[in-house]
Amino acid sequence: MANKERSLSELYAEDPERADYLVFGRVAHSDRRGFLKGAGLAAMGAAIGATIPFHRNMPAGLVPQALAAVEGFVIEGKDGLTVLGDRPVNAETPAHLLDDDITPIERHFIRNNGMVPTDVDPATWTLRVDGEVDNELELSIDDLKNQFEVVTYALQIECGGNGRSAFNPPARGNQWTVGAVGNSQWTGVRMRDVLMAAGVRDSFVYTGHYGADPHLSGDPEKDAISRGIPAYKAMDPYTLIAFEQNGGPIHLMNGAPLRVVAPGYPGSASQKWLTRIWARDQEHDGEKMGGMSYRVPGYTVEPGAEVPTEDMVVMGPMPVKSLITSPEDGLALPAGTTSVDVRGQAWVGEGFISRVDVSVDFGKTWHQADLHAPPNPFSWQRWTATLPLPGRGYYEVWSRATDSEGNQQPFAVSWNPRGYNNNTMHRIGLTVAA
């Protein structure tokens, strides 16, 4: 049976004693039902952010109040995010909080597949590079900084399931709306420089990435996630091994102290808490590379169709997309308003955005927005427009981006079983008072 991501509350509601075992390694005993020890105790303490002096007295199945509800789940260093799940932690950013050209750390979304590692000291962190190379490397973060050119770029990362909540019939997984995307400044070294220093061979066709995040089960023999990218993407000068975010340390939930940033590819390819890059002579087959994970049908299918596993292909570059970041959805404008200023961001997995059009009359007419050039490839692009509002009533603002290859956002989503690659036009509603 495939693993299912569930919130902590859901898991405990179904079978509290099994939940204790799965989440914290806590085993129920007749004389000491809440006994925690070893990794389980450490995991619960890390989740709460403090030790538990009376842990021996905790009843099996008790969810600590600090973790009892997603609604009260606080992520240190993050602000304004909507938490979708607490096991693993996943949180998205409301569209109006993505208005900055450089996404602040506190507003960068979180997508985890396992638990968050507790030992993330940059001074002792190492990265191993092996496989189809002539010289295996073991590098500290200081080695990366001192032996390779350090670069800083504004790079967008987007979860492959961003927009999943719009699929009908529903697709399994986190029900992201539009906010599983961010465009921070990332500082690090080029992956290609590191691979070249290792003497990557002609047989190299794919990377396999590994991180320090423990599997949800707590089993040290299992990987929470291990994906990779084709050689051409690994050798792209904008694919980084990053150790800084927005000029400072990477947020723990965003992969501190070391991560891959493979902009334009699904965020799952940008391994967090990076410990190893395996240069491979075949497509990587790590955790969440096979089956239906991060795969889409190789052809168009009707909504709800059963697609054979062998017809699913690994996701590549993300499709063209745009987001309205101002005004906020639901804005009420005063009587007599005759126009509204709108702005947002647009991006694409490969190439660049060539234009953005905006409509206020359900797509009957379109207004071309002013489009800003990106600071570097793989950054999103700012767009702005002023739209006429002929009178009182309800309006919808729609945004539609077109990329450099002529690909354009559609009105309706192209369905797939796992709810990936939704790049339909973004819409917000506003009203003008009578």
Secondary structure, DSSP 8 states (H G I E B T S, - for coil): -------HHHHHHH-HHHHHHHHH-----SS-TT---HHHHHHHHHHHTS--TTGGG--TT---GGGS-GGG---TT--S-EEEEETTEEEE--GGGG-SSS--GGGS-EE-SS---S---TTT-EEEEEESBSS-EEEEHHHHHHHS-EEEEEEEEE-TTTTGGG-SS--SS----S--EEEEEEEEEEHHHHHHHTTB-TT--EEEEEES-B-TT--TTSBS-----BHHHHTSTT-EEEEEETTB---GGGTTT-EEE-TTSBGGGS-SSEEEEEEESS----TTSSTTTTEEESS---TT----GGGEEE--S---EEEEEES-TTEEE-TT--EEEEEEEEE-SSS-EEEEEEESBTTSS-EE-EE---SSTTS-EEEEEEEE--SSEEEEEEEEEEETTS-B--SS----TT-------EEEEEEE--
